Amino acid sequence: MVVRCPGCRIRLGVDKEKLIFNNILFQCPKCKNIFVPERHLVLQNKTTGNGKILIAHSNPSLVNEMTALLKNNGYQAEVSSDGIDAIIKVVKEFPFLVIIEVDLPKINGFDVCRRLRLTAKTKGIEFLFIVSSNSERHKEIQSQCCPYNYIEDYRIPELLIEKIDLLKQKD
């Protein structure tokens, strides 16, 4: 969760469990202001509402297609072509969603997801897995993901925005 300091307006990452208790005092590391977070100052997480989506895929034509769809629907698209770069960009940019190829080079999509979910700052980021329709792992992916967490590559034009909307409603 992210809390905003009422003094300097800086955003502070806070463990969600600490916000359950009423009248917990926080001290801002920047301005040293001590405050009790109010309900309207508590944001769901750093990524809520920023419109950033990271596309991590090795196929440039699919990346261009997804980028165009996202921009036409008001989202900012960042692009990565391998798993290591995807992890670095997620940590730097904090997108609310990562659209990621399952068979991504260097580190596959599932491993990228697992690694990012281990870190408190990035564990709330949603993932939408892209699977190749001719992949042998298609059935494995169907069993590991919820129906709204993966999409076949040939269905991107018709389902991408719909899947993103489902993931946003899930929050």
Phi, psi and chi 1 to 4 in degrees:
 res  aa     phi    psi   chi1   chi2   chi3   chi4
   1 MET       -  156.7  -58.6  -72.0  -77.9      -
   2 VAL  -122.1  133.7  175.4      -      -      -
   3 VAL  -118.2  140.9  174.3      -      -      -
   4 ARG  -101.8  129.7 -172.6  171.4  -66.4 -163.9
   5 CYS   -69.2  129.2  171.2      -      -      -
   6 PRO   -70.9  -19.5   19.8  -26.2      -      -
   7 GLY   -80.1  -62.7      -      -      -      -
   8 CYS  -102.3   -4.5   66.0      -      -      -
   9 ARG    69.3   15.4  -52.3  -64.1  -66.7  161.3
  10 ILE   -72.1  149.0 -169.7  172.7      -      -
  11 ARG   -93.0  132.5  -68.0  179.7  176.7 -173.0
  12 LEU  -118.7  130.4  -53.6  170.1      -      -
  13 GLY   -76.7  128.2      -      -      -      -
  14 VAL  -133.2  140.5  176.6      -      -      -
  15 ASP   -64.0  130.6 -171.4   13.3      -      -
  16 LYS   -57.7  -35.0 -168.2 -172.8  -69.8 -172.3
  17 GLU   -65.3  -29.7  -76.0   78.1   36.1      -
  18 LYS   -67.6  -26.0  -71.2 -177.6 -178.1  176.5
  19 LEU   -81.7   -6.9  -65.6  175.2      -      -
  20 ILE   -68.9  -37.0  -66.8  171.7      -      -
  21 PHE   -81.0  138.9  -56.0  105.1      -      -
  22 ASN   -79.9  151.1  -68.7  -31.5      -      -
  23 ASN    58.6   35.5  -59.9  -35.0      -      -
  24 ILE   -78.9  132.3  -62.7  -82.8      -      -
  25 LEU   -89.5  138.6  -66.0  175.4      -      -
  26 PHE  -121.1  147.6  -70.9   91.1      -      -
  27 GLN  -118.0  127.5 -177.2  175.0   17.4      -
  28 CYS   -72.7  127.5  176.5      -      -      -
  29 PRO   -70.2  -19.7   21.4  -28.3      -      -
  30 LYS   -85.7  -55.8 -176.7  177.3  176.5 -174.8
  31 CYS  -103.2   -2.1   69.0      -      -      -
  32 LYS    64.6   13.9  -55.2  -61.8 -178.0 -157.4
  33 ASN   -67.4  134.5 -174.7   21.5      -      -
  34 ILE  -103.1  130.0  -64.0  174.6      -      -
  35 PHE  -151.3  161.9   63.6   96.0      -      -
  36 VAL  -104.2  122.4  176.1      -      -      -
  37 PRO   -65.1  132.1   15.3  -20.2      -      -
  38 GLU   -92.9  158.4  -63.4  175.7   21.0      -
  39 ARG   -55.1  -41.7  -67.8  -61.7  -87.7  179.7
  40 HIS   -76.5  -11.9   68.1  -83.3      -      -
  41 LEU   -91.9  -12.3  -66.6  176.3      -      -
  42 VAL   -85.6  123.1  177.1      -      -      -
  43 LEU  -102.0  154.9  -52.3  173.6      -      -
  44 GLN   -62.5  -49.1  -82.1 -161.8  -26.7      -
  45 ASN  -166.0  175.8   59.6   36.2      -      -
  46 LYS   -60.3  -26.1  -81.8 -172.5  175.0 -179.6
  47 THR   -93.1   -7.8   60.0      -      -      -
  48 THR   -64.4  124.8  -56.2      -      -      -
  49 GLY    76.3    5.5      -      -      -      -
  50 ASN   -84.3  -12.1   67.5    8.3      -      -
  51 GLY    74.8    4.0      -      -      -      -
  52 LYS   -85.4  134.7  -73.1 -175.7 -172.0  175.0
  53 ILE  -132.2  133.0  -64.0  176.1      -      -
  54 LEU   -97.3  128.6  175.7   68.1      -      -
  55 ILE  -104.6  116.3  -59.4  169.9      -      -
  56 ALA  -114.9   98.1      -      -      -      -
  57 HIS  -150.5  147.1 -154.4  -73.6      -      -
  58 SER   -91.3   -9.8   60.4      -      -      -
  59 ASN   -95.8  108.8 -176.3  -26.8      -      -
  60 PRO   -60.4  -34.1  -18.9   27.8      -      -
  61 SER   -69.1  -39.1   63.3      -      -      -
  62 LEU   -67.3  -38.1  -82.9  176.0      -      -
  63 VAL   -61.6  -45.2  168.3      -      -      -
  64 ASN   -61.8  -40.6  -69.5  -21.9      -      -
  65 GLU   -64.1  -46.1 -177.0  177.9    6.1      -
  66 MET   -66.9  -40.0  -72.7 -173.1  -85.0      -
  67 THR   -60.6  -44.0  -57.4      -      -      -
  68 ALA   -63.2  -44.1      -      -      -      -
  69 LEU   -60.6  -44.4  -82.2  168.2      -      -
  70 LEU   -66.3  -44.5  -66.6  173.5      -      -
  71 LYS   -64.6  -36.9  -74.5 -175.5  179.2  178.6
  72 ASN   -66.6  -19.8  -71.5  -20.6      -      -
  73 ASN  -107.2   15.8  -74.9  -80.0      -      -
  74 GLY    87.0   15.3      -      -      -      -
  75 TYR  -102.4  153.2  -64.1  104.6      -      -
  76 GLN   -93.2  132.1  -83.5 -178.1  -63.6      -
  77 ALA  -113.5  126.1      -      -      -      -
  78 GLU  -103.7  151.5  -65.9  -72.7  -32.9      -
  79 VAL  -127.1  142.3  176.9      -      -      -
  80 SER  -141.0  146.8  178.7      -      -      -
  81 SER  -112.4   -1.8   59.4      -      -      -
  82 ASP  -148.6  168.6   65.3   66.0      -      -
  83 GLY   -66.7  -38.3      -      -      -      -
  84 ILE   -65.6  -46.8  -65.6  171.0      -      -
  85 ASP   -63.7  -35.2 -173.0   50.5      -      -
  86 ALA   -62.8  -44.0      -      -      -      -
  87 ILE   -61.9  -45.1  -69.5  171.8      -      -
  88 ILE   -61.2  -44.3  -68.1  168.1      -      -
  89 LYS   -69.0  -35.0  -74.7 -171.7  176.8  176.7
  90 VAL   -64.3  -44.1  166.4      -      -      -
  91 VAL   -65.0  -36.1  171.0      -      -      -
  92 LYS   -78.5  -42.1  -75.7 -176.9 -179.3  177.8
  93 GLU   -98.3  -23.7  -60.2  -67.7  -32.0      -
  94 PHE    49.2   61.9  -69.5  105.1      -      -
  95 PRO   -69.1  158.9   28.6  -34.7      -      -
  96 PHE   -82.2  -15.5   79.5   90.3      -      -
  97 LEU  -147.2  142.1  172.7   65.7      -      -
  98 VAL  -117.7  118.2  177.7      -      -      -
  99 ILE   -94.5  114.7  -59.8  171.7      -      -
 100 ILE  -133.0  136.8 -168.9  163.1      -      -
 101 GLU   -72.9  134.8  176.2 -176.0   11.3      -
 102 VAL   -64.0  -44.2  171.3      -      -      -
 103 ASP   -96.0   46.5  -64.2  -38.9      -      -
 104 LEU   -66.7  141.8 -159.3   58.4      -      -
 105 PRO   -65.0  158.1  -18.3   27.7      -      -
 106 LYS    70.5  -60.7  -64.2 -172.9 -177.9  175.5
 107 ILE  -133.7  125.3  -59.2  175.3      -      -
 108 ASN   -70.1  165.5   75.1   42.7      -      -
 109 GLY   -58.8  -39.6      -      -      -      -
 110 PHE   -65.8  -39.8  -72.8  134.0      -      -
 111 ASP   -68.3  -37.9  -72.9  -21.6      -      -
 112 VAL   -59.7  -46.6  169.2      -      -      -
 113 CYS   -60.3  -48.0  177.9      -      -      -
 114 ARG   -58.9  -45.0  -81.0 -171.7 -150.9  107.2
 115 ARG   -65.3  -40.3  -69.2  177.0 -171.7 -159.1
 116 LEU   -73.3  -28.0  -70.4  169.6      -      -
 117 ARG   -76.4  -12.1  -65.9 -115.2  164.5  106.9
 118 LEU   -79.3  -19.8  -67.9  174.8      -      -
 119 THR   -95.7  133.1  -53.3      -      -      -
 120 ALA   -60.0  -37.3      -      -      -      -
 121 LYS   -69.8  -28.4  -71.2 -178.2 -179.8  179.2
 122 THR  -114.4    2.9   56.2      -      -      -
 123 LYS   -70.4  -17.0   71.5  179.0  177.7 -177.6
 124 GLY   -89.3   -1.4      -      -      -      -
 125 ILE   -74.1  135.1  -65.6  172.9      -      -
 126 GLU   -83.3  153.7  -69.1  -69.9  -21.3      -
 127 PHE  -126.6  137.7  -74.8   83.1      -      -
 128 LEU  -121.7  112.8  177.8   60.4      -      -
 129 PHE   -87.5  134.2  -65.0   96.4      -      -
 130 ILE  -103.4  123.4  -56.4  -66.9      -      -
 131 VAL  -117.5  139.0   59.0      -      -      -
 132 SER   -70.8  136.0  175.2      -      -      -
 133 SER   -65.9  -21.8   55.3      -      -      -
 134 ASN  -100.9   13.3   57.6    5.1      -      -
 135 SER   -77.2  141.9  171.6      -      -      -
 136 GLU   -70.3  -21.9  -64.7  -64.7  -37.3      -
 137 ARG   -84.7    4.9  -63.3  177.6   67.4 -174.7
 138 HIS   -55.9  -46.6 -177.6   73.1      -      -
 139 LYS   -67.1  -37.4  -63.6  -66.9 -177.7 -165.5
 140 GLU   -61.8  -42.0  173.5 -170.3  -12.2      -
 141 ILE   -67.0  -40.5  -69.4  150.9      -      -
 142 GLN   -59.9  -36.0  -79.5 -177.3  -40.7      -
 143 SER   -77.9  -28.6   66.7      -      -      -
 144 GLN   -86.0  -24.2  -71.4 -174.7    8.6      -
 145 CYS  -109.7  153.8  -60.8      -      -      -
 146 CYS   -70.8  160.3  -64.6      -      -      -
 147 PRO   -58.6  -28.0  -10.0   12.6      -      -
 148 TYR   -93.9    5.0   47.6   79.4      -      -
 149 ASN  -103.1    6.6  -82.2   50.9      -      -
 150 TYR  -147.5  159.4   84.2   95.9      -      -
 151 ILE  -150.6  140.6 -173.8  171.6      -      -
 152 GLU   -75.4  145.0  -64.3   92.2   -7.8      -
 153 ASP   -60.3  -33.6   58.1   -0.1      -      -
 154 TYR   -74.2  -13.4   73.3   94.4      -      -
 155 ARG  -100.8    7.1  -60.5 -166.2   72.7 -165.4
 156 ILE   -55.8  -49.4  -72.2  171.2      -      -
 157 PRO   -58.7  -35.6  -20.9   30.0      -      -
 158 GLU   -89.6  -25.4   63.8 -176.7  -85.8      -
 159 LEU  -117.2  -11.1  -66.1  177.4      -      -
 160 LEU   -58.4  -53.1 -177.6   64.7      -      -
 161 ILE   -65.7  -37.5  -58.8  -57.0      -      -
 162 GLU   -61.8  -43.4 -179.9 -178.1  -37.8      -
 163 LYS   -64.9  -39.9  -64.3  -83.1 -174.9  171.8
 164 ILE   -63.0  -42.8  -68.3  170.7      -      -
 165 ASP   -61.7  -39.9  -69.5  -18.2      -      -
 166 LEU   -63.1  -41.9  -75.8  171.4      -      -
 167 LEU   -67.3  -35.3  -73.0  168.8      -      -
 168 LYS   -69.0  -35.7  -76.0  177.0   84.3  172.3
 169 GLN   -69.5  -29.2  -71.0  174.3    5.0      -
 170 LYS   -61.7  -34.0 -175.2  179.4  147.3 -168.6
 171 ASP   -69.2      -  -68.2  -24.3      -      -
